[in-house]
Amino acid sequence: MKTVTIKNIYKENLVKNEEKKVRMNVCLSTDSKEDILWYEVDEKYGPYLCDDRCDGIVVSVFLTAMRFGFEVIKSSYPISEKLYYNLTYQVIPHFFDLDKKEGKNYPKIKLEAETTSEKYNGNAVVTGMSRGVDSFATLCEYKDFELEDYRITHFCYHNIGAHHGTDTLTGKSKYTSRELFEGQLQGTKEFCEKYGYELVVVDSNLYSFLNIFFGGIPFNRTHTYRNIGAALILQKLYKRYYYAAAYNLSEFRFAFETDCAAYEKWLIPYLNTENMEFYSANQEWSRQDKIERIINLEESYDHLHVCLVGIKNCGQCVKCKRTLMELDAMGNCVLDRYKNSFDLVDYKQNHRAEWFSEIYKYKINSGFFQDVFDCALKHNPALIPEPELEIQYNEGSKLTTTKKNVNIREHPSAKAKQVGFVQEGAEFDLIGKFEVWYKIRMEDGRTGYIFEGSAALTRNWGYIAVKK
């Protein structure tokens, strides 16, 4: 049977840039190769590294191993009993079932290791702190939590592949993965020192190890496993871990070829052990719900970092674009609170108008653009441009309302500001149509939009243009 074996786990003391570190080395082998996976922490956290069991290693690699046809993960070190049960009887069977339905023929991977229920008695409550929206939303949720035993005591920062430096808008970063990790980490260290939070940093070669030892697999397929695996190697210290899920269960998707964030709310509780509990943070909050909370969190103003390609926010990558538009849509000078996190002059002069001009084009197929559109309608409607009409009617065309209590909207949306209200039989000059909304001109010269189900054309002199 095709087997990967966890042969040996051992610690070594290191000195790097005059800082004392402890590295936990994990020797893994197959029939044809052997290599070292390592995790490294500051000396003070060295005693908490779990070199006596294989929990974190198994969680980090099992899905990748399964994808590359391995049938067994064998370990000479024990695995926590609860984790063994959850993986063997709850998680892996569903992936095996998924394989059959997708015709992939991946094996139902088996775990061969003794089990243990030994307790460590860690007492730290931890969450990741990348300084992104999810991180600050989790801080909002738990820093003054009503149950004292559930309040955050530590932040963590992992080097497990997130610093790949690749973006769909701007391309590849000018920085190496190591430079991005160390540069962004420095910003997190400065934030934690400023506000008095304890930070646990886990450096690792996990990203390169998985690619070399097994083969290339997109980061978004396995990032949840990697982060939780890195946390499990410190379960002598941690007792609770809040993982900020990007999607709610209402958006649940389960497939090998999808971002694992789409099913992690289901997955996360199954990675618990006798020593450590994982919770999905941020309740049912949408992305916009998170934004609405962090804009009142002073700690986020000077330290928000979302960039995929820069040590500081580049202001142009897909995540910078998304966050700038989300903050701007909140109105009331919210964006200006983040003047030390983004180059707002560049954004306002060079990108704002262009990006918001795209909003009608993309909002139908993008939950992000739809959320920004709805938020801006509510808080900052001046950002929303007039849409390019799909039909432009000739002069003299008329529209008459056919329903009682018809609203006239400022923009083509039921969530837009109401600029008029009429009864059945009201007649207007008809300008054009966009999606399911007629654009009309009112008696005072202002324009607005009426939903097509509330009116009918009573004089149609044809149209002069159709947007295709």
C-alpha positions, 0 to 999 in steps of 0.5 A: 500500500502506498504509505507515508510514514512519520518516522521521527519527531525531535527538537533542536535549539537554534540562534537566528539573528541573535534570537533563540529559537526552537525547531521541531523537526518531523522526518517523513518518508515514503518508499522512494523519498524522505524529507524533513518538515519543520516548525519553529518558535521563539525559545519561550514557546519551545517547551510547548511544542508537541513532539510526543504526538502527531496531531498537527502533522496529520492534519497538515498533510492528510488531504494532500496525501490523499490527493496524491494517492496515498492510502496510509499515514503511518506514525510511530508517534500517537495521535489524540483519540478524539482527532483519530475518531473524527478524521477516521469516521467523520471527515475522511469518509465524506471525502471518499464519498466525494471522490466516488461521485467526482470519479477521482478514485482517491483512496480512503486514506487510513491512519495507523497510529496508537491513540492517546487521551493524555491531557496537557492542561494548556490555558491560552485562548488564541486566534490568528492575527494577520491584521486583516478584516477577519482578524480584527472582527474576531478581536471585536468579538472576543476581547471583552467577551461576556464569558471571561474564560473565552476571551482572547489571551494570545495572538498567533501568526503562521508561515504556512503558505499564505505569503505566496505573493500572487494576485489576479489583478497585479500579478506576482509580488516583487517580494519573495515569500520569505520577505513577505512573511517577515515584512508583514510579521513585523507589522503584526509585532508592532501592533501587538507591542503597541496594544499589549497582546502576546504574539506566538509566531510559528515559522515553517517550511510547510508550503515548500515541503508539501509541494516538493514531497507530494506535489503542487496543490493550490493553497486555497484547497488546504489553508484551513488544514495548514493553519489548524495543523500549526496550532495543534503543534502548540496544544500544550499551550492552547486550549481554545482557538478561534478560526475566522471562517470566510463563509457561512453555512448558507454558502456551504460548498464541499468539493476538492476543487473549491476553496476549503473556506467554503466548508470549514465551518463544518470541518473545524469542530472535527479537528478538536482534540482532548486538549484543544477546541476549535471554534468558528469565529464571527457567528453568522457575520457577512463580510460587510457585517465584519466591516461595520464592526471593525470601523469602530475598533480603534486598533484597526485604523493604523494597522489594517493589512489585507494586501496579497503582494506587499509588505504594506498595502499596495492599494491595487491588488484584489484584496486592497481593492475590495477593502477600500471599496467596502470602507468607502461604501460605509460613508461618513468619512469612515475611509479617512480613519484608515489614512495610515493603512492605505494611500488614500490620495492615490485611491481617491484620485486614480481608482475610486471612480473607475472601480465603482463604475464597474459595480453594475457589471460585476454585482450580479455574479459577485457577492462582494460587489453586490454587498458594496453596492447595497452598503453604498446605497445605504451609507454613501449613495454618491459613490454609485454612478448612473448605469449604462442603459440597456435600452434608450427610448425615443423622445415622446415615449411614456410610462404609466404606473399600474400598481398602487403605491409605487416608489420611485428610486434614486438608483435601480435597486429596491434598496436605493433611496426613495425619491418619489411616491405615486399612485396608479395611473401616474404618467412619466416621460420614459428615458430607458431601461436597465435590467428590471428598472425603467428610468423616467423623468419626473415633472420637476426634471429629476430622474428616477427608476420604477420597477418594471412590474409596477408600470407599463409603456403607454406610448412607445416611439421605439428605442435608439440603442440597445446595450448588448 
